[in-house]
Amino acid sequence: DVSLSMADLADMGFVAELVSAHDMYAMRLRDFAALGLDASLATQELNLRLAQIASQADLTDDHLRMLAGAFPQLSDGLLALIGGAAVVRWVVGP
């Protein structure tokens, strides 16, 4: 997709990574449903991936808010990263 290529060229490759993370999440949900497995693992994986993307791209809280608006299907996970405490909860539990 041209827009993803342009984002990458503008040092915003994390946009393509967010799209990929969402696509993987949707695939996992389908697979887990077909196998009768708990989908919460797919959500945990998505949230960890979002945290990794945000960390590697040095996204600020303002960036996360903006991206949550642009990617409503990822907004819960992105907004949970604001302040940085969500990563610890996802890795070690509540």
Phi, psi and omega per residue, in radians:
D1 nan 2.320 -3.059
V2 -1.101 -0.725 -3.100
S3 -1.123 -0.624 3.092
L4 -1.207 -0.660 3.086
S5 -1.115 -0.745 3.121
M6 -1.129 -0.694 3.108
A7 -1.074 -0.721 3.124
D8 -1.115 -0.746 -3.139
L9 -1.182 -0.415 3.130
A10 -1.637 0.401 -3.115
D11 1.027 0.585 3.076
M12 -2.166 0.706 -3.134
G13 -1.059 -0.331 3.114
F14 -1.085 -0.393 3.100
V15 -1.117 -0.795 3.098
A16 -1.110 -0.623 3.114
E17 -1.169 -0.644 3.080
L18 -1.130 -0.740 3.107
V19 -1.092 -0.760 3.126
S20 -1.113 -0.718 3.119
A21 -1.081 -0.724 3.114
H22 -1.141 -0.761 3.129
D23 -1.057 -0.746 3.127
M24 -1.124 -0.718 3.122
Y25 -1.061 -0.796 3.128
A26 -1.078 -0.709 3.111
M27 -1.135 -0.757 3.123
R28 -1.075 -0.738 3.123
L29 -1.042 -0.765 3.100
R30 -1.081 -0.805 -3.120
D31 -1.113 -0.794 -3.129
F32 -1.114 -0.704 3.123
A33 -1.115 -0.739 -3.136
A34 -1.115 -0.555 -3.127
L35 -1.621 -0.065 -3.124
G36 1.237 0.488 -3.114
L37 -1.677 2.820 3.120
D38 -1.207 2.128 -3.105
A39 -1.315 -0.138 -3.112
S40 -1.095 -0.481 3.080
L41 -1.134 -0.643 3.104
A42 -1.138 -0.684 3.122
T43 -1.173 -0.723 3.090
Q44 -1.067 -0.751 3.122
E45 -1.080 -0.777 3.120
L46 -1.040 -0.828 -3.095
N47 -1.100 -0.677 3.081
L48 -1.157 -0.684 3.109
R49 -1.137 -0.739 3.100
L50 -1.067 -0.722 3.115
A51 -1.099 -0.702 3.124
Q52 -1.129 -0.785 3.129
I53 -1.062 -0.824 -3.120
A54 -1.069 -0.717 -3.133
S55 -1.168 -0.830 -3.105
Q56 -1.150 -0.555 -3.126
A57 -1.584 0.006 -3.108
D58 0.926 0.801 -3.124
L59 -1.310 2.365 3.096
T60 -1.515 2.990 3.077
D61 -1.026 -0.669 3.100
D62 -1.113 -0.716 3.080
H63 -1.052 -0.785 -3.112
L64 -1.072 -0.726 3.098
R65 -1.091 -0.767 3.129
M66 -1.086 -0.783 -3.131
L67 -1.169 -0.616 3.096
A68 -1.088 -0.619 3.077
G69 -1.238 -0.624 -3.124
A70 -1.378 -0.454 -3.128
F71 -2.188 1.304 -3.068
P72 -1.025 -0.507 3.138
Q73 -1.227 -0.276 3.115
L74 -1.937 0.054 -2.969
S75 -1.054 -0.714 -3.132
D76 -1.021 -0.834 -3.130
G77 -1.173 -0.690 3.138
L78 -1.197 -0.773 -3.127
L79 -1.170 -0.522 3.113
A80 -1.175 -0.324 -3.140
L81 -1.400 -0.262 -3.103
I82 -1.091 2.228 -3.105
G83 1.604 -0.256 3.029
G84 1.443 -0.134 -3.062
A85 -1.366 -0.353 -3.054
A86 -1.085 -0.611 -3.084
V87 -1.056 -0.754 3.139
V88 -1.085 -0.754 3.132
R89 -1.071 -0.714 -3.090
W90 -1.220 -0.588 -3.083
V91 -1.404 -0.785 -3.050
V92 -1.846 -0.122 3.129
G93 1.672 3.036 -3.073
P94 -1.145 nan nan
